Structure formats: structure tokens, C-alpha cells
Amino acid sequence: MAAHRQAAAGRSPHSSGIELWSSPGWRHEAVSWLDGQLAAAGLIRTGPVTQPRLRPWGTVLEAPTNRGTVWLKAPGPNTVFEVQLYQLLRRVTPVWVVPPLGIDIERGWVLLPDGGQSLGECLDELDLVEVFMVVLQQYGQFQRTLMPHVGDLLACGVADMRPAVMPDRFDEALAVASRYAIDHGSDADRALLDRAAAMRGQFGQWCDRLAAATITASLDHNDLHPWNVFADEQVTSWRANPVKFYDWGDSVVAHPFSSMLLGLGFLSQHLGVGPDDPAVVRPRDAYLEVFSDLAGHAELVDELEIACWVGKVARVLTWARALEDQREPVEDFARAPFRWFTSLATDTWIAVD
């Protein structure tokens, strides 16, 4: 954001985070911009603007309009790439994203219409396995559409977590986890860290395997849980119509299958079953069917598990990025990077929390 605009909003050019987003000056500027975007879209705000989410890494404003709720999302400096990413996704994969009503690259703001009913809001109404088969297959189609646009994704500022660079990312993630273990960890934590650090050689072999694979990089949502997937108003439309994927602040450029670390991980944990249970295997295979022209099924399954192991390191650095240089208390989240790194020392490729 330009310095003169920051000064006009009553803050210094170096203000950031919760302190900034809580200030009357920032809110006035944001609401004025929101109202301007609504007017340009032919919409009218019908009630007060609220701020339902305020986190160290971003904030969201909510406003009612004559055509439903709208949301202004303001990511922090380490995830502001999401705003420009929306421009790319609107152009390349419009069927699978919520179309922005307004984008301001300079300020780092995006205005979105309500996405509809999320999968997370209707878990009890659905056959979750059947729904995941549909959703993950569509997500695979979304990823294949984006494969030719990796250069554009990187130009938007999406972090590079492709297999060739992941050995270096392992070292970065180890440094993050080590700082936590030294400052806050127990003896048991430090022993677990040593076990995960000893995976360095195996991790490099996994990366080499993925780098040589026929499946090329794409966008990894990196937080693919049910509350980030929207459908139309009717639950029955999940199978008939395209779903919308939302919230790209954690996304990275990576082997596409690493998205299943959380995509299948949620299903495993929610249902209380292991990764080899049919309730996980069937959605996994529906997803892999999208890539079946590129390799045999057994090879794809093996590649998916390896990609998820490697994706654990991307999760470490995604959390570290969100928490970096925050002056506000983040104790509730501080252990997350350590937890993800040490999950390398578990006996499963699937998400551990």
C-alpha cells in the first residue's frame, strides 16, 4: 500500500497486522472502498459492516447487500499474493472459483460475493465419501487446467514448493522447528525433532522421485478442508454442478498430489479410519482418475503418498510464513510448524491433525 494512503488512514507506513486492521482509520478506508466496489457492481449495502475474523495473518469484513452477503478479505503481507492469484484464477479456472467483485492489488484487498453453502456446513446431511469423490475429482480437473500456468502462478507470488527445491525447504523447515524446540520444547519434543531431522536423506529421495515423475507441478491449495469448498444453495447440486474452491492464502506451487495431505486427511480423521480404508481409498482413486492418462494406477498411488510426505514440509513453512514478524500474541498457533515438521517421524503420510 502506498505511504500516502497509509498516512491518510491515520497510521505509519510500517503498521501491520491486528493493530492496523483494528484501527478506525483502516476500517474507514476499507469500508469506503467496499462501498465503491458495490456501487460499480450495481449493488447496495443494506446494513453495517462487521469484522468477523481478525487474525495475525489477515482480516475479513462482512457486509449485507441487496443481493446477499459480500466479504472483503485483506491478507497480511506474507499472503497478499492471494489477491493477484484471484485475478489469474478468474481468467483460467472461472468455473471453480468464487468470482471477485473487486480487486485492489496495491492495497491488497479482494471483495467476494458469498460462496454459498460450504461442505463443512452440511456434513451431517451428506454421504461424505460420495461427496468427496465428486469434489476431489473436480479439484483434480482444476489442477490439470492450471498445469500450463505454473509460471503465472509463481509470478503472482505463490511460494515455490516444487520437488526440485524441497530439499532446501526441508532445511528451512528444520530451522523453524528447531527454534521452537529450543525456546519452548520439552525433552520429548527435542527427541522427536531429532527423529524427524534424520529423515533428510529419505526426504531427498522422495523429492528426486517426484521431480522425475510425469505429473508436473500445479497449484496446491494446501488447506483443502470442507469449509473451503462451496456449492450452490441446494445440497443436491454437489454432484450436478461445479463446486467452488476458496481461501488461497496457504496455497503453494507444488506436486499437485500434495493437496491430498489435507484433502484426504480430513476425511480420515473425521471418519476415524486409516488411509487404507475404503472410505479414503475411493475418493483417492476418484481424484487419481483425472491423471490416469499420465501413469498407471499403482504408480499414481505411490506418487500421491510420497507427495503428501513432502507436502508436510510445505505446511511447516506455510505456518511459519503466516506467523512471521507478528507482534501480536500467537501462542495458540506457535506450535503448528513444529507439529507439522515432526509429523515426518510418524508412520503415515496422511495429515496428523
C-alpha positions in Angstrom: 0.0 0.0 0.0 1.3 3.5 -0.9 2.7 5.5 2.0 0.4 8.5 1.3 -2.7 6.2 1.6 -1.4 4.8 4.9 -0.9 8.3 6.3 -4.3 9.3 5.2 -5.8 6.4 7.1 -4.0 7.6 10.3 -1.2 5.1 10.5 2.5 4.8 9.8 3.8 3.1 6.7 5.1 0.3 9.0 1.9 -0.5 10.7 0.6 -4.0 10.1 -1.4 -6.9 11.5 -4.1 -6.8 14.1 -3.0 -3.3 15.2 -3.6 -1.9 11.7 -6.8 -3.8 10.9 -8.3 -2.8 14.3 -7.8 0.9 13.7 -10.7 3.2 12.8 -8.7 4.8 10.0 -8.1 1.5 8.2 -11.7 0.4 8.7 -13.0 3.7 7.3 -10.8 3.4 4.2 -11.7 -0.3 3.7 -15.5 0.4 4.0 -15.3 3.3 1.6 -13.5 1.1 -0.9 -16.0 -1.7 -0.3 -19.0 0.7 -1.0 -17.3 1.9 -4.1 -16.9 -1.6 -5.5 -20.5 -2.4 -4.6 -21.7 0.7 -6.5 -19.6 -0.2 -9.5 -21.3 -3.7 -9.5 -24.8 -2.3 -9.1 -25.2 -3.5 -5.5 -26.4 -1.6 -2.4 -25.2 -2.2 1.1 -28.2 -2.8 3.3 -26.6 -2.9 6.8 -23.5 -2.2 8.9 -20.1 -3.7 8.1 -18.8 -6.2 10.6 -15.4 -7.8 11.2 -16.0 -11.5 11.9 -12.4 -12.6 11.5 -9.2 -10.9 12.8 -6.0 -12.9 12.8 -2.3 -12.1 12.7 -2.2 -13.1 9.1 -5.3 -11.3 7.8 -8.8 -10.0 8.4 -12.2 -10.2 6.8 -15.1 -7.7 6.7 -18.7 -8.8 6.1 -21.4 -6.6 4.7 -25.1 -7.3 3.7 -26.3 -6.2 0.3 -29.5 -6.3 -1.7 -28.1 -9.4 -3.4 -26.6 -11.2 -0.4 -23.6 -11.0 1.8 -20.2 -9.8 0.5 -16.7 -10.3 2.1 -13.7 -8.0 1.9 -10.6 -10.0 2.5 -7.3 -8.3 3.5 -4.4 -10.8 3.7 -1.2 -9.9 5.5 2.0 -9.0 3.6 3.2 -12.6 3.5 0.0 -13.9 1.9 -1.1 -10.9 -0.1 -0.3 -12.8 -3.3 -3.8 -14.3 -2.9 -5.3 -11.1 -4.2 -3.4 -11.3 -7.5 -3.9 -15.0 -7.6 -7.7 -14.4 -7.8 -7.2 -12.5 -11.0 -5.4 -15.4 -12.6 -7.9 -18.0 -11.3 -10.8 -15.9 -12.5 -9.2 -15.9 -16.0 -8.0 -19.5 -16.2 -10.4 -21.5 -14.0 -13.5 -19.4 -13.6 -15.8 -22.3 -13.1 -14.1 -23.4 -9.9 -13.6 -20.2 -8.0 -15.8 -17.5 -6.4 -15.7 -14.6 -8.9 -14.3 -11.4 -7.2 -16.5 -8.3 -7.2 -13.4 -6.1 -6.8 -9.6 -6.4 -6.6 -7.1 -3.8 -5.5 -3.6 -5.1 -6.0 -1.9 -2.0 -4.4 -3.9 -2.2 -1.2 -4.0 -6.0 -1.2 -7.8 -6.3 -0.9 -10.3 -8.6 -2.7 -14.1 -8.3 -2.5 -16.0 -11.5 -2.9 -19.7 -12.5 -3.0 -20.9 -15.1 -0.7 -19.8 -18.5 -1.9 -23.0 -20.3 -0.9 -23.2 -23.4 1.4 -19.9 -24.9 2.3 -19.4 -28.6 2.6 -18.4 -28.0 6.2 -21.8 -26.6 7.0 -23.7 -29.6 5.8 -21.5 -32.6 6.8 -24.4 -34.3 8.6 -26.7 -34.1 5.6 -24.4 -35.8 3.1 -22.7 -39.1 2.3 -19.3 -37.7 2.9 -17.4 -40.3 0.9 -19.6 -39.8 -2.1 -19.3 -36.1 -1.9 -15.5 -36.2 -1.6 -15.4 -38.4 -4.7 -17.1 -35.7 -6.6 -15.2 -32.8 -5.0 -11.7 -34.2 -5.3 -12.3 -35.2 -8.9 -13.3 -31.7 -9.7 -10.3 -30.4 -7.8 -8.0 -32.6 -9.9 -9.5 -31.2 -13.1 -8.9 -27.7 -11.7 -5.3 -28.6 -11.1 -4.8 -30.0 -14.5 -6.2 -26.9 -16.1 -3.6 -24.9 -14.2 -0.6 -27.0 -15.1 0.4 -24.9 -18.1 0.3 -21.8 -16.0 2.9 -22.5 -13.3 5.0 -19.6 -14.5 2.0 -17.3 -14.0 1.3 -18.7 -10.5 4.9 -18.0 -9.5 4.7 -14.5 -10.9 1.7 -13.9 -8.7 4.0 -14.6 -5.7 2.8 -18.1 -4.9 5.6 -19.9 -3.0 7.7 -22.4 -4.9 7.4 -25.8 -3.3 8.2 -27.9 -6.4 10.0 -31.1 -5.8 13.4 -29.8 -7.0 13.6 -27.1 -4.4 12.1 -29.1 -1.5 15.4 -30.4 -0.1 16.4 -26.8 0.6 12.9 -26.2 2.1 13.5 -29.2 4.4 16.5 -27.4 5.9 14.4 -24.2 6.2 11.6 -26.1 8.0 14.1 -27.8 10.3 15.4 -24.4 11.3 11.9 -23.2 12.1 11.1 -26.3 14.1 14.4 -26.2 16.0 13.8 -22.6 17.2 10.5 -23.7 18.7 12.1 -26.8 20.3 14.9 -24.7 21.8 12.6 -22.0 23.1 9.5 -23.9 24.1 10.0 -27.6 23.7 10.3 -30.4 26.2 12.9 -33.2 26.1 10.4 -35.4 24.4 9.9 -32.6 21.7 13.6 -32.4 21.1 13.9 -36.2 20.7 11.0 -36.2 18.2 12.7 -33.4 16.3 15.9 -35.4 16.1 13.9 -38.3 14.6 12.3 -36.0 12.0 15.6 -34.4 11.2 17.1 -37.8 10.5 14.6 -38.1 7.6 16.7 -35.7 5.5 18.2 -38.4 3.2 14.8 -40.2 2.7 13.2 -36.8 2.0 15.7 -36.1 -0.7 15.0 -39.4 -2.4 11.2 -38.6 -2.3 11.9 -35.3 -3.9 14.0 -36.9 -6.6 11.2 -39.3 -7.4 8.6 -36.6 -7.7 10.9 -34.4 -9.8 11.3 -37.2 -12.3 7.6 -38.1 -12.5 5.3 -37.5 -15.4 2.9 -35.5 -13.2 4.1 -31.9 -13.3 3.5 -29.1 -10.8 0.3 -27.2 -10.3 -1.4 -25.2 -7.5 -1.7 -27.0 -4.2 -4.5 -25.3 -2.1 -2.6 -26.5 1.0 -5.7 -26.2 3.2 -8.3 -28.2 1.4 -10.9 -28.8 4.1 -14.7 -28.8 3.8 -15.2 -25.2 4.9 -13.1 -24.1 1.9 -15.4 -25.8 -0.7 -18.7 -24.2 -1.7 -21.7 -25.5 -3.7 -24.9 -23.9 -4.9 -27.8 -23.4 -2.5 -29.2 -26.9 -2.8 -27.1 -29.7 -1.2 -28.3 -32.0 -4.0 -26.3 -29.9 -6.5 -23.0 -31.2 -5.3 -22.9 -33.9 -7.9 -24.6 -32.0 -10.7 -22.7 -28.6 -10.7 -19.1 -27.4 -10.3 -18.1 -26.6 -6.8 -16.1 -23.5 -5.8 -12.8 -23.7 -4.0 -12.0 -20.8 -1.7 -9.3 -19.3 0.5 -5.9 -19.4 -1.3 -3.7 -17.8 1.4 -1.9 -21.1 2.1 -1.5 -22.2 -1.5 1.8 -23.1 -3.0 3.1 -24.3 -6.3 3.9 -28.0 -5.8 3.3 -31.5 -7.0 -0.5 -31.5 -7.3 -1.0 -34.7 -5.2 0.4 -33.0 -2.1 -3.1 -31.4 -1.8 -4.4 -34.8 -0.6 -2.4 -34.4 2.6 -5.3 -32.4 3.9 -7.9 -33.3 1.4 -7.9 -37.0 2.3 -6.5 -36.3 5.8 -9.7 -34.5 6.9 -11.8 -37.5 5.7 -9.6 -40.0 7.5 -9.8 -38.1 10.8 -13.4 -37.2 10.6 -14.5 -40.7 9.9 -11.9 -42.2 12.3 -10.4 -44.5 9.6 -6.9 -45.2 8.3 -5.6 -44.3 4.8 -6.2 -47.8 3.5 -9.9 -47.8 4.5 -12.3 -47.8 1.5 -13.8 -44.5 2.8 -10.4 -42.9 2.0 -9.4 -45.1 -1.0 -12.5 -44.5 -3.0 -12.2 -40.6 -3.0 -8.4 -41.0 -3.6 -9.0 -43.1 -6.6 -11.6 -40.7 -8.0 -9.1 -38.0 -7.7 -6.3 -40.0 -9.4 -8.6 -40.9 -12.2 -8.2 -37.4 -13.5 -4.5 -38.2 -14.0 -4.9 -41.8 -15.3 -3.7 -40.9 -18.8 -0.3 -40.0 -17.4 0.7 -43.1 -15.4 -0.6 -46.4 -14.2 -2.8 -46.6 -11.1 -0.2 -48.2 -8.8 2.4 -45.6 -9.8 -0.1 -42.8 -9.1 -0.9 -44.1 -5.7 2.7 -44.4 -4.8 3.3 -40.9 -6.1 0.4 -39.5 -4.1 1.7 -40.9 -0.8 5.2 -39.5 -1.5 3.8 -36.1 -2.4 2.0 -36.0 0.9 5.1 -36.8 2.8 6.9 -34.0 1.0 3.9 -31.7 1.5 4.3 -31.8 5.3 7.4 -29.6 4.9 5.4 -27.1 2.8 2.8 -27.0 5.7 5.7 -26.1 8.1 6.7 -23.1 6.0 3.2 -22.0 5.3 2.6 -21.7 9.0 5.9 -20.0 9.6 5.1 -17.5 6.8 1.7 -16.7 8.5 3.3 -16.2 11.9 6.4 -14.3 10.7 7.2 -10.9 12.3 4.0 -10.7 14.2 4.0 -8.5 17.3 0.6 -9.8 18.4 0.3 -12.9 20.6 0.2 -16.1 18.6 0.6 -18.7 21.3 -2.4 -20.7 20.1 -0.6 -21.2 16.7 3.1 -21.2 17.6 3.5 -25.0 17.8 1.9 -25.7 14.4 5.2 -25.5 12.4 6.9 -27.8 14.9 4.0 -30.2 14.8 4.0 -30.5 11.1 7.7 -31.0 10.8 7.8 -33.7 13.4 4.9 -35.5 11.7 7.7 -36.7 9.3 8.6 -39.0 12.2 5.2 -40.7 12.2 4.3 -43.9 10.3 1.7 -42.3 8.0 1.7 -40.0 5.0 -1.7 -38.6 5.8 -2.4 -35.5 7.9 -1.9 -35.9 11.6 -4.2 -33.1 12.8 
